[in-house]
């Protein structure tokens, strides 16, 4: 795309355009100017000056996406913009608006990110950029960070009003005379969340041209359909508007829109990705049945009317004209139940009759070719991503915002006698888990059940499908579990035909497979390795796409694993900042559940940021990488320090000492005090579970004690008194190193300090006495014999400057030892004996 940029600023001396992409016409500027003006509030808001992110439709059908902010100068609440010392509009004082013109009408061209995803983008400018007119952008500003926890808290707090809000949003985009929606919030970020909720539930094209502004000083003059208002600025009298928001909504009323009530249930269950998936199903916009079917498949509890709508939806637009019947796996051919032991077989419940066996069919349109490879939709952030939606299924992430969808009883599945549309319920067959392994040794039992279980209504649906078989969501769930458990057996000719010719079944199965792949990526990769199942270019299934890419690439022992992970994340089609769980899936595929190397972990933490790893739960792998790093690892120390800074409170007690030891290594290498480092190394070394971190810390302490600037006396006394064999062994090893030998040969002062350190504390314990003897006789004496007399004399003078007695000892020690004198005497006697 070619999106011109506009910069508009206001201050005490007026307002006007300050920079515009070349080629923008005057008519566009005249129409855009009133939309870009920013009028500050009458009072200082507690949340700071509001931010106005706006989408407006222009007279030619194009759109203007803009962001206006107060820049903090040239305004006070008594005199407004004026009377200050600020310059004029040209330098951006007062307020600044940055706009992007979207020339294509909404819905034209391929699917693109929704405009509201630009909230919080770092690409918005708050000053007119230097360097001349701005070039056009290729796309709208990239999404800002998606705060899943804040959005979940927002939805929970406004849950009672969501259904009515969605019903009004539907009217706002479908009916020209529908009332506008005033969103009364103290913080404009909360208004942006209302807009995200609205755009997230709508069909994508309608979400593209739903106009909004997150702040307007005079809401009744704003041209947009959704208008953010500060508390106190909303109109007091009733009129053609509806008021929502934490500060302005009244008691929630009844909502008669089943689609809106179902959409509210989906949002409250933290499963917004279902809205993107329902758009790909063959159904009319705002039909409750498809959305309810996806919700039931995801384990979301629904009201009876929504369950009835799910059971009544047959996976097609409507009537049978121009369509033919295709058998659905699990609904058509009866098959034996998988063998169960008496211990696991559920006991019959009173009043639960056996499910009759039927031959079920589903109405489906004539098959169309599956989409071939093509460009992957560009990723977007947050719940409004389309079509590459975010997903939080299939596992428990760090945020806990998603609903787990692993196999097992969920809401509404335990009631076998509940009343639905028909007033009768039937028992459903026992549910196989994803890792089903029958006692009889029949490895294909799970697939057999998915291919032909006893039939009954979808769990919680309360009514059979039109074809008489079990509900489509339940069929899809069973088939997905079978494909994961035994891909080769479950992906037979009947299943391939049904998945190819029943779009609704394929969508539900792939949705569940995506959830299962998030929980077990290795199983997802095996599915693509062992079957011919392939994904279309338009199927936004991030975890499944990564598994398919991993299966296609295969293992490569020599590959750069960080680059492999980056390729998988690109393949997912979503931003990991919008859906952090894709990072967890990718790391499990690349490292097979094992921690990366410390250098790899440090690179991942630096490039993706701590927040994403916290949301994805992958910070634990990074912590294991540091704790398990070998003693000579050069990257573990910096990694441990970063992990302690970001995740210090979450670290388990078993890992903390090792990471603190690695942090100590970094501090000592940077010149930290040797004495304090020695004491901490001894204390933490006693707590650390592994040897490597302690070994690295002791080596760093030894290196610091042998540094050229010399250790202090308390540190040497602590070393001598430690009697720690590992620490003293590390000290002896460091003393025998080549760098120490070079310093001894080149610096008389260093030679003097080493002699003073190694000859000190003769009264200490036996381990230190053994160490000092080895260093004096095994390291220092052989080297002293090779040094010139001038070097030794300089070392003696350095000793005498601090301690004359120590200098005399050094002079005496330089002479031959008792053993040496004896050897000399014997050599002198041998020639005389020979004569």
N, C-alpha and C positions, 0 to 999 in steps of 0.2 A: 504494500500500500504506500501511498504518498500522502502523508498527513501534515499539512502546514501547521506551524506553531505561531502563536500570538502571545505577546507580552504586553500587559496593561498595568499601569501603576497610578496610584493616587496619593496626594499629600496635601499640605497646607496651601499650595499654590495652584491646585487643580489636578486634573487627571487626564490620562490619554494613553495612546499606544506608544510603547517605548521601543519595540522591536518586533518585526513581523517577517515571516518567511517570504522571500521574493515571489511575486506572482499572485498574491492575495489581492482580490479586488476591493474597491471602496465600498461596494454594496454589502459585502460580507462584513467589513469592519463596522459599518453603520448599524447593521443588525446585531452584531456581537457586542457592541459597546455597552448597552444597558444590561446585558446579561452578565458582564464581567465586573460591574461596579460592586464594591463591598461597603456595606453600611454597618459600622460596628454597633454592638449593643449599647443600650442606655446605661447599663451598670457594668461593673467589672464582674465577669462570671467567675465562679469558684474554680471551674475547670480550665480557666484561661480563655483567651479569645477564640471564638469558634472558627472552625475551618469549613469553607464552603466548597465542597466538591459537587459539581453540577453537570447534568446532562440535559441539553435543550435541543428541541427540534426546530430547525430554521424553516423559512418559508419555502425553500426549494426542496425540502425533504431531507436535506443533509442534517448532520448533528454537530453540536459543539460540546466537547467535553472540557471542563475547565476546573481549576482549583484556585481559590482566592483566599489569602491569609493576611492577617494584620502583621505588619513588619516591625512593630514596636517603637516607632518614632513618629513624631509630628502629630500625636493625638493625645488628648486627655478628655476625661468624661465631663469636664465643665465647659470647655470651649470647642470640643470636637477637633477636626483637622484644621489647625490654624493657630496663629499666635506663638508658635514654637520657633525654634532655631533651625529646624530642619530645612533642607533644600526643597526643591519642587518635585514634581512627579517624575522627572527624568531619572532620578537615582533610586526610585523605589521606596521612598519614605512613605509611611502611612499604611498603605496596603499594596499588595502585588497580586495580580492574577496571571496565571499561565494557562493557556488554552490550546487545545489540539482540535483542528477541524477534521471531521470525518465526512468526506465528500459523498460516500456511498450511502444511500438510504439503508435503514435498518433491515437486515435480512438479505441484502444483496451480497453476492459473492459467497465464499466458503464460510463455515462457522468460525466466528472469531471470539476472543475473550469478551465477556460482558464489561461494559464501561465501569461498573461499580468496583471491579477488581483493581482499578487504579488507585483505590483508597490506600494511603500510606506509602505510595511509591516513592522511592528515592530519586526518581527522574523529574519530579516536579521542582521547579525552580522558585525560590523566594526572592530573588533579585534578577534584574535584567542581566543576562549573561554578557560578558565582554566578548569582543572579537567579531562584531558585526551581526548581520541578520542570522537567525538560527536556521539550520537546514531542516527540511521536512523529516518527520519520523517515519519509520517503516511500520510501526505498530503503536498502539496506545501505550502509555507508560506501564512498565512492568509492575506486577503486583507487589505490594508491600508484604511484610511478614504476617502470616495468618495465625492469630492467637487462638488456638482451638479451645483452651480452657476458658478464656474470656467469653468466647462466643457461646460455649455450653452454659456458662453461668447466666449470660444474658437471656438465652432461650428459656432456661428454667425459671428465671424471675418473671418473664412475661408470658409464660405458658397459657394462663387462662384467656388471654386476649388473642392468641395466635390464630385460631380458627376464624374468628370474625375479621381479623386483619387480612387473612388470605382471601376470604370471600370478597372483601372490599377491593383488594388488589385486582382480583379477577374482573370485577366490574369496571375498575379504572382503566384497564387496557382493552376491554371489549365494548364498553358503552361510552360514547363521547360525552354524554351528559352526567356521567357518574360523579359522585362527590369526590373532591380532592381529599387526600389524607394528610393531616397535620401531625407530625411526629414530635412530641414535646419532650425534649431531653436536655439535661444540663450540659452534657458532653456531646459534641458532634460525632465522636466515634460511635456512640450508641445509635445515633440516627443512621450512620453508615451501616450498622448491623441490621437495622430494620430494612434498609434497602437491599442488603444482601439476601435477607430472608425472602423478600418479595421477588427479586429477580431469580432466586434459586428455585422457586416452585413453578414459575411460569414456563410455558414453551419458550425455547431459546430465542426465536425471532421476536416474540413479544417482550421478553426481557431486554432485548437490545434497544427497543424504543420506548420503554417505560421511563419517562423523564423524572428527574429528581434533583433536589438540592439538599445538602446536609445542613444548610443554615440560610435563613432569610430573616432580615430584621422586620420586614413588613410582609408576612406570609400571604395575605390575601392579594397582594400585587404580584406575587411570584407566578410565572407561567407554568411551572412544573406540576406534575400530578402528585408527587410525594414531596413534602416540604418540611424540612427540619426547623423547629422553632424552640427558642429558649423559654423556660418557664416564665410566665408573666407576659409574654408577647403574643400568646394565642388569643384569638377573639373571644370575648366573654359571651356574646350573643350567639344563639344557634344560627346555622346557615347551611349552605350546600358543601359541607365538609364534615369529615369524621376525624376525631382526635384519638390518637394512640400515644403511648409512651409512658415511661416510668413516672413522669411528673404530671401527666395530663389526662390519663385514661380514667374513666369511671368504672363502675362495676361491669364486668363482661356480661353481655347478653347472650341469648340463644342464637346459635348459628344453624341455619337449615341447609347449608351446603355440605353434602357428604364428602365431596372432594376436598374441601377446605379443612374439614375435621380430620380427614385421613392425612393430609399434608402436615397438619399440626402434630399429629401423633408421630409421624416420621421425623420431624425436626426435634421433638422432645426425646426421641430415642437416639439422637445424634447420628442419624444415617442420611445426611443430605445427598450422598452420591446416588441414592435411589431415584432422585428426580431426574438426573441426567440419563439414567438407564431407562426410565419409563418413557422418555421421549423417543427411544429407538424401537419401542414396541408398537405393533399395529393397532392403534386405538385412537379415538378422538381425543382432542385436548380436553382436559378437566374431567375425563372419565375416571370415576373412583375405582373401578374394578382392577385395571392394570397396576395402579399404585398400591392398592391393597394387597394384590397378589405378591408383589415384590416385598412388601412389608411383612406379610406372613412368612414368606420364605426366609426373611432375615430374623425371624423370631420376635417381631414387634407385636405386642398385644393390641388388638383392635376391637372396636365396638361391634355388636352383632350385625348392624347394617353394613359395615365395611366388610366383614367376613362373608356376608351374603353376596356382596358385589364381587368379591374376589372369586368365590365359587361359581358365580354366574358368568364370569368372563371366560370366553372360550379361546382366547388368543388371536382373535381376528377383529377386523373393523366391525363388521356386522354380517348380515345375511349370507346365505350360501350361494348367492348368484356368482357365477364365474369361479367357483372354488371347488375343491375336491377333498375327500377325506383322506387323512394320513394317519396311520396308527401311531399312537404315542407309546413309547416304551413304558412298561409298568401299568398301563391302563387297558391293554388289550388281551394279553395272553396270560392265563393263570399259570403260576409256577409254584413249586414247593417252597415252603419257608426254609430259611437256613437252619440247620440243626442247632438246637439249643440244649444246654444241660439243664437238669432240674433246678440247679442252683440259680441259673440266670433267667429261666423262662418265667414271664410274669404270670401270676395267678389270675384266673378268670374273675371278673368283677360282677357283682350282681347286676342284672339288667343289661349287660353288654352282650349283644347278640353277635353272631359271627357275620363277618362282612360277606355279602353275596358276591359271586364272581360274575363279571360282565365282560363283554367285548367292547372296549371303549374306543371312540374315535374323536378326533378334534378337527374342526373345520379350519382349513388353511388355504391361503391363496396359492396360485400356481407358483412353483419354485422359481426363484430368480437367481442368477449367478451370484455367488458370494463375492464381495468386493475384493479386488486384487490389491496388490501392494501399491501404496501411494503415499503421499506426504502425511506424516503424523501431525494431527492438530497441535498447534502450539500450546504449551502448557500454560495454565492460568492458576491463580491462587484461590484458595478458600472454597466455600461451599457452592459458589456460582460457576465453577469451572465447567466448560462445555466445549467439545464433547468429551475431552479428556478429564473425566470427573475424578475427584478425590475419593478415596475409600479408606475407611477405617475398620474394615471387617477382618475377621479371621484371626484375631489374636488380641491380647491385652496390651495396649501400648502404655507408655509412661503416663499419658494424660488420663487414661481411663474414660475418655469421652465417648468411645464407640461402644456398641453393644456386641458382645461376643456371640458368634453364630456357630460355634462348634456343635457337633451332634450331641443331642441330649434333649430331655424334656424342656420345653419353654412354655411361655405363657399360653394358656389355652390348649395345650396338648394333652393334658392329663384328664380332661373331662370327656368321657366317651358317651355321655348321655345328655349333653347340653342341647338346648333347643336352638335351631337356626331358622332359616326361612321356612323349612318344611316342618319344623317342630320335632324332628327326629335326628338322632345322632347314631353313628355306628362305630364299632371298635376298629381301630387301625392296627395293622400288623406291627410287631415290635420293631423298633428302629435300630438298624445296624450302625455301629460307630464307624468312623473313618478308618480305623485300623482293625476292622473285623477279621477275626481268624477263627473260624468254626472249629469246634472240638473234634469233629470228624476228620479233619485234615483236608476238607474240600476247599481249596484256595479260592474257588470261584463262587462261593456261596453268596458273598455280598453282591457280586455282579449279577448273579442269578436273581436275587431278590429285586435288584434295581430293574432288571429286564422284565420281570413279571411277578410282582408281589401280589398278595391279596389286596383287593381294592376297596376303597372306602373314601369318604370325603376328605378334603385337605384338612390337616389339623387345625382346629379352631374355626373352620369354615361353617360347619353345621349343616351343609347341604351338598349333595352330590353335584358333579359337573353335568352339563347337558348330555354328555355322552354316556352317563351312568358310571364312569370310572372315578378313580380318586382325583383330587384336585391337581391342577397343573403344577402349582408350587411344590406339592409333596412329591410328585413324580420327578420333578427336576432335582429336588434335594436328594432323593434316593439314587438317581442316576449319577449325580455329581460325586457322591460318596463312593459309589462303585467304581467310577473312573479313576478315582484317586487310589483306591485300595488295590484294584487289579485292572490296570488300564487295558491290557491286551484282550482280556476276556470280556470286559464290559463294553468295549468299543466295537461291537459287531455290526453286521450289515443293517439290521433293523434300526439300531441306534444312529448309525451314520445317516440313513435315509431320513429319519425323523428330525435329526438336528439340522439337516440341510433344507428340509421342506416345511418345518413348523418354526417360523421366526420367534414366536413367543416362547416355545420350549427352549430353543437355542439360547435366547437371552437369559432366561432363568437359570439354565444349567451353567452357562459361562459366568453368570453373576456369582453363583455358589462356588464354582471352581476357583474364581478369583479370591473369594474369602478363604477357602481351604488352602490355596497356595500361599496366602499371607501367613497362615499358621505353620505350614510345612512346605517351604519352597522346594526342598529336594524332591518331594512327591510331585509337585507341580512340574518340575523339570522332567521327571521320569515319564509323566503323561505324554509329553511331546516327543520324548525319545522313542517310546514304544508304540505310539499310535500315529495315525495320519491326521489327527485333529490339528487344524491351523486356524489362526485368527484373521479376520478381515481387517483392513486398514482403518475402518471407522469404528471398530469395537474397542471402546475405551476401558480396558481391563488392566490396570497398571501392574499388578502382581503377576498375573498370568502372562502378560507380555514379557516381563523380565524372565520368567521361567522358560518361555519359548526361546528367547534369545540365548539364554545360558545353555539350553539343550542343543541348539544349533551350533554354537561356538565350540562346545566340548571343553574338557580340561586342557590346560596348557601350562605345564610346570614352569616354563620360562617367561611367562607373560608378566607384565607390570600389573599387579592385581588392583591397584588403585585406578588405573586406566580402564581395566575391565569393569570395575564397579561404575565408573562414570558412564561407560557405554550402556550398561544395564539401566542406569537411572534415566538416561536419555530415551531409551527404548520404552520406558514406562509411560511416557507421554504426559506426566504430571510433574509439577514442581515439588521437590521434597519439602519445601517450606510450607506448601499447602497440604501435603500428605506425607508426614514424616515416616510413616510405616513403610514406605517404599525403600527407605534407607535400610531398615532392618531386613527386609526381604533381600535386597541386593547384597548386604554383607553376609547373610546366611548362604546365599548362592556362591559367593566368591570364596569365603573362608570356611564353609561347611560347618558353621557353628563354633569354630575355634577362634581364638583371638588373633588379630593380625600382628605383624611384627611392630615393635615400638615406633620405628620410623614411619611405617604405613599409618599407624594409629594417630601419630602426631600430625601427619599431613591431612588425614580425614577431619580431625578436630579443627585444624586451622582453616581448612577450606569450606567446611559446612557450618561451623559454629556450634557452640555448646547447646543452644536451645533446641536445635533439631535433634541432636543425640539424646537429649533428655526426653523429648516427646516420643522419640522412636524406641527408647529403652536400650539403645546401642552403646550408651556410655559405659555400661557394665563390661562389654567386650574390650573397650579401650582401657578400662581399669585393669582388666586381666592381662592385657598386653604389657602394661607397665609392671605389674606385680610379678609376671613370669619372665621378664626380660633377663637374658644372661648378664653376668657381671660386667662383661666388656662391651655391652650395648651402648653406643654413643648417643642414642636418641631418648633413652628411657628417662633420664633425669629431667630434661625439659618437658617431656610428656607428663610425668608425675606431678610436676609443679602446676601445670595447667589443669590437670584433673582435680587436684586439691583445691585450686582456686574456684573452679566451677561446680564441682560435685562433692565438696568436702563433707557436707552434711549427710549425703546419701551413701557414702562409702561404707561397706560392711566392716565390722571390727577386724575380720581376718585379713583384709587387704590394706587397711590403713597404715600399719607399721611399715610394710614394704614400700608404699608410696612415699611415706615420710622419709624413709632412708634414701630413696632416690632423690627427693627434693634436697636433702642434706648434701648429697653428692654434688648437685648443681651449685649450692651455696659455697661449698668448700672450693670447688673449682674456680669460683668467682672471687676467691680471696677471703672467705669468711673466717672467723676466729677459730684457730685449731683447738683450743681448750674446750670451748663450748661444743664444737663439733664432735670432739672425742667423747664427751659425756653423753651427748644425744645418741651417738652411734652405739655406745654400749647399752644405753637404756632401750632404744628401739630394737637393737639386734636381739635382745632377749625375748622380744615379743613377736618378731617377724617369723612367719611360718616357713619361708623358703630361705635358701642359703645365698642366692645370687645377689639380692639387694643388700644383704649384710656384708657380703664379700666386697661389693662395689663401694659401700660406705667406708669400710675399713681401709680399702686401698686409697680412697680419697682423703681420709684422715692421715694416713701415712704420708701421702704426697704433700699434704699441707704442712705436716711437721717437718718435712725435709725440704721445704721451700727455701729459696735463696734469702728471703728476708728474715729467716730464722724463727723458730718457735719461741714462745715465752716460757719462763720458768715454770709457772703452774701447769702448763700443758705437758711439759716433760715429766713433772712429778706425777701427773695423772696417768701418763703412759706407763711409767715405771711401776706405779702402784696398781695398775689394772690387773696384772697377772692373767690377762686374757690370752690364751694361746693363739687364737685366730688373729687377733689384732696385732700381737707381736710378730706373728709370722708374716703378716702383710707389711709390717714396718721393715722387717729384715729383707723381704723381697724388694721393696722400694729402694732400700739403701744399696742394694747390689745392682740397681738399674744403671744403664748407660748414661742417662742425663745427670744422675748424681755423681758418677765418676768424672764426667766432663767438668762439673762445677768444682769438684775437689782439685782437679788438675789446674783449673784456670783461675780460681779465686782463693787466695790465702785466707781471707776472712771467713769464707765458707768452710774451709778446712779446719780453722780454729773453732768455729761454732760446733761442727760435728764432733770434734774431739771432746769438747766440753760436755756435749749432750751424752755421748756414749761412755764417758768415764764417770758420769754423775750417778748418784743414788746407788753406791755399792752395798748399802745396807738393805735394799729392797728384796723382794722375794726371789726364789730360785729361777723362775722363768725370765725375769729381767736380767739377773746376773748372767745367765746363759746367753741372753741376747746381746748384752753389752760386750761380753768376751768375744762372741763371734764377730761382732761388727769391728771391734778394735783390732783383733788379730787376723780376721779373715778378709776384711774389706780395707781398713785404713792402713795397716802396717805394710802390706805388699805395695800399695800405691805410694806410700811415703818413701819407700826405698828407691823409687824411680824418679822422685821429684828433685829438682836442683836445690842446692843449699840456700840460695837466695829466697826461693819460694817458702822453704821451711822456716827461715829466719823471719820472714814477714808474718807467717802464721804465729810464731812465738811472740813477736811484738804485739800482735792483736790480742793474744791471750793475756800478756802481761798488762795491757791497758785496762783490762777488767779484773784480773785476778793473778797476782804475781805468783802465788803458790801453784796455781794451775799451770802457769807457764813453765815453772821448774819441773813439774811432773811431766809435762810434754817433752821437755828437753831430755829428761831421764828416760822416758818411754821410747824416744826415738832411737836410743842405743839398742844394742842387741839384747834380746831377752835372755833369761837364764838358760833356756834350752839352746839358744843360739850361741851363747858363750861356751857351753859344754861342747857343742859340735866344733867350735873353733879350736878349743883346747885339744880335742881328739885329733883334729886334722894336723895340729902341730906336733903331736906325739908320734904319729905314724911314720914320718920320714926319719925321725931319730931312731926308732926301733929298726928301721931298715938298714941303718948304718951299722 
